[in-house]
Amino acid sequence: MEKLKKKIKLGYEFKKTNDQYQPSLRSRSIYEFNNQGQIKKITLYFKTPRGARLKLYDISFFDYDANGYLKCVDTYNPKHRLVAKSFYHYDAKGRRIKSVHIRYNFQHKVMGKIESSYKYNNRNLVQEKVVNDGNSQEFYRYTYDEKNRIRKETYYTEKPNCGYVCIYEYKDGKTIKRYCGRGIGVTLLIKMEKFINSMDQKVI
């Protein structure tokens, strides 16, 4: 009973600690929350092929700004070495406009970096741009129907014929169909999206 009391913060409607074990993934995740109900720490365990016991894999700490938006996440390995760090930036409306994810090796040297930037119209996210290690670029573009639901998702990269288009259909407020395809027709759509994106950048 004493252990249970430590897990539940009296006076709040949420658990301070949420322990999730997934046998199929051979993993266990322990979530800890702050007084605002936001995640402040995740401890991840995995079973190795050579052993039946769960072993600590990494620990992530979450930090928020004065407005309650996620500001950064630091992830450490079992030896308390920083292995990953993420930063998040927002506009005046509280919409995320940039995120940066950095991975480190055992010498604390950067071994990978992913930067994402986001564009919005008056209501929704319309484009996400992902830059891997400062080189390759990926784009996601979104369009919406009159009820503000995502209607089309287009993904493409700088490489030719590399991408897809997904169309969504709804019924009774739920997604009932999601069509995704590649091919000549999709390639033409992707080329059009690339052209629109290049025009948007010129306007900016």
Summary of the structure (lengths in Angstrom):
residues: 204
radius of gyration: 21.2
end to end distance: 60.0
largest distance: 63.9
contacts: 485
relative contact order: 0.06
helix: 14%
strand: 55%
